[in-house]
Amino acid sequence: MQLFLEMSVATKEKLLSSLKKELENKLEMLKNSLRSLTDTNDTAVKSSAGDKYETEGEMKQQEFNKMAEQIKLTNKMAMVFHQSLPYSGKVVASGSLVKLNGNWFYISIAWGKISIDAKEIQCISPIAPLAQYLLNKKVGDSFEFNGKIFVIEEVW
């Protein structure tokens, strides 16, 4: 039992480290892309084909706005991630790592799948429909979701 506990705690620590690194990498990539786009706009020269330049300029502005919004959303996710403490109680809460019907879920931010120690862990937001069913439940509890019965096998 002690070995199992240590493996699960180590898995959760690796998950948190990996998720933090992925958030940092995404932010850096988005910021670099935004800088590159800004540099391209700064060096563009107006040609005699004014309409073409204005259309291209508008397209670049739209791309700039999209990237700026992605940076804003990723920063918000990073803030939520850093504010949510890893929870290791017996009842499912934000910050819990939960094994459900053989699948792992981490309740913190909606990030998608991360592979840790040959485990696929789905990172979901506490406001996701599945997370809403999981919150305040404990090992052994079951519930029906989308016509399927789920059983909570582990909570970390």
C-alpha positions in Angstrom: 0.0 0.0 0.0 2.8 2.4 0.9 4.5 1.9 -2.6 1.1 2.5 -4.3 0.7 5.7 -2.3 4.1 7.0 -3.1 3.6 6.2 -6.9 0.3 8.2 -6.9 1.8 11.2 -5.0 4.8 11.2 -7.4 2.4 11.0 -10.4 0.5 14.0 -9.1 3.7 16.0 -8.5 4.9 15.2 -12.0 1.5 16.2 -13.4 1.6 19.6 -11.6 5.2 20.2 -12.8 4.3 19.2 -16.4 1.2 21.3 -16.5 3.1 24.3 -15.1 5.8 23.8 -17.8 3.2 23.4 -20.6 1.5 26.7 -19.5 4.8 28.5 -19.5 5.8 27.1 -22.9 2.4 28.1 -24.4 2.7 31.6 -23.1 6.2 32.0 -24.4 5.3 30.7 -27.8 2.3 33.0 -28.0 4.3 36.0 -26.9 7.0 35.2 -29.5 4.4 34.9 -32.2 2.9 38.2 -31.2 6.4 39.8 -31.2 7.0 38.4 -34.7 3.7 39.7 -36.0 4.4 43.1 -34.5 7.9 43.2 -36.0 6.4 42.3 -39.4 3.9 45.1 -39.1 6.6 47.6 -38.1 8.7 46.8 -41.1 5.9 46.7 -43.7 6.1 49.5 -46.2 3.1 50.9 -48.0 3.2 50.0 -51.7 1.5 51.7 -54.6 -1.3 49.1 -54.2 -2.9 50.8 -51.3 -6.0 48.6 -51.1 -3.9 45.4 -50.9 -1.8 46.9 -48.2 -4.9 48.0 -46.2 -6.4 44.5 -46.5 -3.2 42.9 -45.5 -2.9 45.3 -42.6 -6.4 44.5 -41.4 -5.7 40.8 -41.6 -2.6 41.2 -39.5 -4.5 43.3 -37.0 -7.1 40.6 -36.7 -4.4 38.0 -36.2 -2.8 40.3 -33.6 -6.1 40.6 -31.8 -6.6 36.8 -31.8 -3.1 36.2 -30.4 -3.6 38.9 -27.7 -6.8 37.2 -26.7 -5.1 33.8 -26.5 -2.4 35.3 -24.3 -5.0 36.8 -22.1 -6.9 33.4 -21.8 -3.7 31.5 -21.2 -2.6 34.0 -18.5 -6.0 33.6 -16.8 -5.6 29.8 -16.9 -2.1 30.1 -15.4 -3.4 32.3 -12.7 -6.2 29.8 -11.8 -3.7 26.9 -11.9 -1.3 28.7 -9.5 -4.1 29.8 -7.2 -5.6 26.3 -6.9 -3.8 24.3 -4.3 -3.2 20.7 -5.0 -5.8 18.9 -3.0 -5.2 15.5 -1.5 -8.2 14.9 0.7 -10.6 11.9 0.5 -13.5 14.0 -1.0 -13.2 15.2 -4.6 -12.5 19.0 -4.9 -10.8 21.4 -7.1 -7.1 20.2 -7.2 -8.1 16.5 -6.9 -6.6 13.8 -9.1 -9.4 11.3 -9.6 -9.5 7.8 -11.1 -12.9 7.1 -12.6 -13.7 3.9 -14.4 -10.0 3.3 -15.1 -9.5 6.9 -16.4 -7.6 9.7 -14.6 -8.9 13.3 -14.3 -7.3 16.3 -12.7 -9.7 19.0 -11.7 -8.1 22.4 -12.1 -8.0 23.9 -15.5 -9.4 22.8 -18.9 -6.1 21.8 -20.6 -6.8 18.5 -22.2 -4.7 15.3 -21.9 -1.3 15.0 -20.4 0.8 11.8 -20.3 2.5 11.1 -17.0 4.1 7.7 -16.1 2.3 6.0 -19.0 -1.0 7.4 -17.7 -3.3 9.6 -19.7 -4.6 12.3 -17.4 -7.5 14.5 -18.6 -7.3 18.0 -17.1 -10.7 19.5 -16.7 -12.2 22.6 -15.1 -14.2 22.4 -11.9 -17.1 23.9 -13.9 -17.0 21.1 -16.5 -20.2 19.0 -16.4 -18.2 15.8 -15.4 -16.4 17.7 -12.7 -19.7 18.9 -11.3 -20.8 15.3 -10.8 -17.5 14.4 -9.2 -17.2 17.3 -6.7 -17.9 16.3 -3.1 -17.9 12.6 -3.9 -15.5 10.0 -2.4 -13.9 6.7 -3.3 -16.6 4.1 -4.0 -19.3 6.6 -4.9 -21.0 6.1 -8.2 -23.2 8.3 -10.4 -24.8 8.3 -13.9 -23.5 10.7 -16.5 -24.6 10.7 -20.1 -26.3 7.4 -19.7 -23.2 5.6 -18.3 -22.5 4.6 -14.7 -19.2 5.9 -13.2 -17.5 4.7 -10.1 -14.8 6.7 -8.3 -11.8 4.4 -7.7 -9.2 6.7 -6.3 -8.9 10.3 -5.1 -5.5 12.1 -4.7 
